[in-house]
Amino acid sequence: MGLISGFVVFMALFSGAANADEKEADTCLRTKIWAGYDENWAVRTATTASLSAEEHRVYLVTLYAGNEYKLVVCGDSNATNLDIVLHDAAGQELGRDVTSDREPVLLYTPPQTETYYVVVHAASVALGQKAGVAMAVTYR
């Protein structure tokens, strides 16, 4: 097998179904990011993950005083309830979304510049499935 055909086989094995859910979530998130540009939001960071029910991911981010932040999450069609929670460096909860859907949003304006933890939690996904999840921290 040649180098090119070996690479094609490698990519087929490692970029197929595992990323399909994340791609759907990422497409949703990109749509929200582009819409946010019209309201002067800029992107601080964006990422994707696959989560099973009750699984979560924690992201470390520095938020700067004087900026307003919008934390945005999009889930694929397997996600039924995603949550986003913001904690300070000491672990104190500062905010959480209160919706029961797959596109939570949380607004926060930090009183001081410091490190924060953004937690994306898959509260509910389709039985036996993983959900593709995309998260962005935007600011203005």
C-alpha positions in Angstrom: 0.0 0.0 0.0 1.4 3.4 -1.0 1.8 6.3 1.3 -1.2 8.2 -0.1 -3.5 5.2 0.0 -2.3 4.4 3.6 -3.1 8.0 4.7 -6.6 7.7 3.1 -7.3 4.5 5.0 -6.0 6.1 8.3 -8.2 9.2 7.8 -11.3 7.0 7.0 -10.7 5.0 10.2 -10.2 8.0 12.5 -12.4 10.7 11.1 -15.7 8.9 10.4 -18.6 8.3 12.7 -16.8 9.4 15.9 -16.7 13.0 14.6 -20.1 13.1 12.8 -22.0 14.2 15.9 -19.3 16.8 16.7 -19.6 18.2 13.2 -23.4 18.8 13.5 -22.8 20.5 16.9 -20.0 22.6 15.4 -22.1 23.7 12.5 -24.8 24.9 14.9 -22.2 26.8 17.0 -20.6 28.4 13.9 -24.0 29.7 12.9 -24.4 31.3 16.3 -20.9 32.7 16.2 -21.5 34.3 12.8 -24.8 35.8 14.1 -23.0 37.1 17.1 -20.6 39.2 15.0 -23.6 41.4 14.1 -24.0 42.2 17.8 -20.2 42.9 18.2 -19.4 39.5 19.8 -15.9 38.1 19.2 -14.7 34.6 19.8 -12.4 33.9 22.7 -12.3 30.2 22.3 -14.3 27.3 20.7 -14.0 23.6 21.0 -16.0 20.3 20.5 -16.4 17.0 22.4 -18.4 13.9 22.4 -20.3 13.3 25.7 -22.3 10.4 27.1 -25.3 11.0 29.4 -24.1 12.6 32.7 -20.6 13.2 31.3 -19.0 16.6 31.4 -16.0 18.6 30.2 -14.2 21.3 32.1 -12.5 24.1 30.3 -10.1 26.6 31.9 -10.3 30.1 30.6 -9.1 33.6 31.7 -11.9 36.1 31.6 -11.0 39.8 31.7 -12.7 42.5 33.8 -14.5 45.0 31.6 -15.7 42.5 29.0 -19.1 40.9 28.8 -19.0 37.2 28.0 -21.5 34.9 26.4 -20.9 31.2 26.8 -22.7 29.3 24.1 -23.2 25.5 23.6 -24.8 23.5 20.8 -25.5 19.9 20.9 -26.3 17.5 18.1 -29.6 15.7 17.6 -28.7 13.1 20.3 -28.5 15.7 23.0 -31.7 16.5 24.8 -30.5 18.6 27.7 -27.1 20.2 28.0 -26.0 22.5 30.8 -23.3 25.1 31.1 -22.0 26.1 34.5 -19.4 28.8 35.4 -17.1 28.4 38.4 -14.4 30.7 39.8 -10.9 29.5 40.5 -11.9 28.4 44.0 -14.8 26.2 42.6 -17.6 28.5 43.7 -20.5 28.4 41.2 -21.1 31.8 39.6 -23.8 31.0 37.1 -25.6 28.3 35.2 -28.2 28.1 32.5 -31.7 27.1 33.6 -33.0 25.7 30.4 -33.7 22.1 29.5 -32.5 22.1 25.9 -29.5 21.4 23.8 -28.4 25.0 23.2 -27.8 26.7 26.5 -26.3 30.2 26.8 -24.9 31.9 29.9 -24.0 35.6 30.1 -21.3 36.8 32.6 -19.4 40.0 33.3 -16.4 39.3 35.6 -15.7 41.8 38.3 -12.0 41.1 38.0 -9.6 39.4 35.6 -9.0 35.8 36.7 -9.1 32.2 35.7 -12.6 30.5 35.5 -13.8 27.0 34.9 -16.5 26.5 32.2 -18.3 23.2 32.7 -20.4 21.6 29.9 -22.6 18.8 31.2 -24.6 16.4 29.2 -27.6 16.1 31.5 -29.6 14.0 29.0 -28.8 12.3 25.7 -30.6 9.7 23.6 -30.4 6.3 25.3 -27.2 4.5 24.6 -25.8 7.3 22.4 -23.1 9.9 22.7 -23.8 13.5 21.9 -21.6 15.8 19.8 -21.2 19.1 21.8 -19.6 22.4 20.7 -18.8 25.2 23.1 -17.6 28.8 22.5 -16.7 31.6 24.8 -17.5 34.9 23.1 -17.0 38.4 24.4 -17.6 42.1 23.7 
